[in-house]
Amino acid sequence: MNFNKAEFTASYGTFSQIPSSDRPEFAFSGHSNVGKSSLINKILNRKGLARVSATPGKTATINFFSVDSVYFADLPGYGYAKVSKAEKKRWAELIEGYLHDDRDLALVFQLIDYRHKPTEDDVMMINFLIDSEIPFVVVLTKADKLKKKEREARLEAFKTEIPCFEDITVIEFSAETGEGVDGIKEIITDITEGGDE
């Protein structure tokens, strides 16, 4: 799997625009400003391939990136309050439509901010993935912002805050230090190359 062979493909604002799936896809889901674009850029070792915004709720489309023989799908960040009801509805339909479509969805990376209790939307999303039997792993972002003791306390708290936490593969990640990048690449490579056996 060559992670350097990556390019932006297209953005889609409504579900009906998205062409059908012709290769495995890895989706990146999470709250606004949780660091999805930073994570994608880090995996691909590129500074600005996925646009990082200081304004939450900026990614209002599903952005597709062609990476070697797979697609990365950067889903719109959910849970941003300063957005109209109509816009929130469009986002929900876009994300749900994508996740429920008959696509070659290999895995969802569900991002959660390591520093905080998961939001209601995070928990809802995890329950949705479990109920829909969509394979996913949880990525705890901004790991560099916590001291060792704080991490331990958060991990303990997550056991009661995140449904089925102890059965979920969890990766601690930092876009600053690169912690967790190798683990994420390994998962993608294993799924991509293991599927041919």
N, C-alpha and C positions, 0 to 999 in steps of 0.2 A: 504494500500500500504506500503510494508516494504522496505524502501530505504536502509536498511543495508544488504539486501539479494541481493548482486550485485557481478557479476564477469565478467571479460573480456571474450568475446566469440570468436571473430575472426576479422581479417583484410582482406579487399578486395581491390586490386589495380585496377581491371577492373570491369566494370559493369556486364559482363557476368558471373563472378565468384559468384555473390551474389545470395544466395538461395532465393526462393520466401518467401513472408511474411506470418508468421503463428501466429502473435500476434500484438497488437498495437505497433507502433514505434514513438519515439520522436527524432527528428533530431536536431542537434546543428550546426548552420551555421554561418560563419563570416570570416572576413579578417584574414590573418596570424597574429598570436600573439595577437589576440583580447581577448584571455583568455577562449577559449572553454574547454580545458582540465581542467583548474583550476575550472571552473564552475561545470563541471561534478563531479570532486573530492569533491567539497564543498557540492553539493546536496547529494552525497552518503557518506559523512563524512569519506572519505578515502584520505590518503595522495597521493599515487602514482598509483591509479588504471588506470586513464587516464594519459598517460605520458606527462608531461609538458616539453616543450623544449624551451631553450633560443634562438634557431635558428629558425627564421621564415621559414615557408614553409616546416617544418619537417614532419608534418602529411600529407603524400601523399596517404593515403589510407582511406577508410571509416572503422572506428573501431566500432565494435558492442559490447555492454555491455548488458548482461542479468540482468535486475533489476526486481525482483519479477516476475510479470506476463507480463512485457513489455520489449521492447528493447530500449536502447539509441543508436543512431547512431551519432558518432562524424565525421562530414564531413571534408574533407581536407580544410585548410584555403586557401582562394583565394587571388589574387592580389599581390603575392610576385614576385618582379621584376626579381630576380636573378635565374630564372628557364627557361630552354630551351622552345622554342615554342612547341616542340613535347610533352613535359611534361605538359605544360599548357593545351594543347588540350586534353590530356588524363584525366587531372583533370576535365576539363569542361564536357567531355563526361561522366565521372564517376558520377559527381554531378547531371548533368541534367538527366542522365539515371535513377539514383536513385529516383529523385524527380518526374519524369514523369512516373515511373513504376506503375503498378497496385498494390500498397502496402497498407497495413493498416497504413497509415501515419496519426497519431493522431494530431500532431502539430509540427511546426518548431520553434525552439527558434533562432531568428535571432539576433546575437550579434553585437553591435556597440560600439566603444570606446567612452565613455561619453565625453572625453576631446576634441575630434576633430570633425570637420565637416565630415559627412559620405563620404566615397570615392565613386568614380563613380561606382565601383564594388558593393558597399553596396546598392546604389540606384538601380542599375540594378537588383540585387538579390531581393530587395523588390518588384520592378515592376513585376519581374518574378513570385514571389509568389502570388501577387495580380491577375495577368493575368491568372495564372494557377488555381486560386481559391483554393490554398493550405492554410489551416489555420495556422496562425503564430502569435507570439508575439515578440516584440522587447525587448531585454535585453541590457541596457546601462551598460557596464562593467567599472571597475576601478573607481567606484563612490567615493571611499575614497580619491582619488587624487584631488578632487575638493572642494573648499570652497562653502558655501551656495550660495553666490552671483554668483559665477561662474556657479554653477548648474542651477540657475534660467536663466542666460544668455544663456546657452547652450540649455535648454529646449525651450526657446523662439525661438532660431535660428533653432532648429530642425523642428519647425512648417513649415518653408519654405524650409528646406533642404531635408526632408523625405516625400515622397509621402503619402498622406492621413494620416499624422501623428496623427491628432486629433481623427481619428477613430480606431487607433491601441492601443491595450493593451501594456503598456510600464512598464517595471520593472527596477528600479535602483538597481544595484548589485555591491557588493564588495566581492572579494574572501578573502580579508584581514579581514574585519569586520563581514562578514556573512550577511550583509544587503541584503535583497531581496530573500534570500534562502527559507524562509517560504512561501513567495508568489509563488515562482516557484513550490515548492512541492505541494502547495495547488491546483494549476492549473493542475498539472499532476494527482494528486489524484482525483480531480473532474471529469476529462475526463475519467480516467480509471474506476472509480467506478460508475460514472454517466451513462456510456455506457451500464450498465447491467440492467437499469430500463426499 
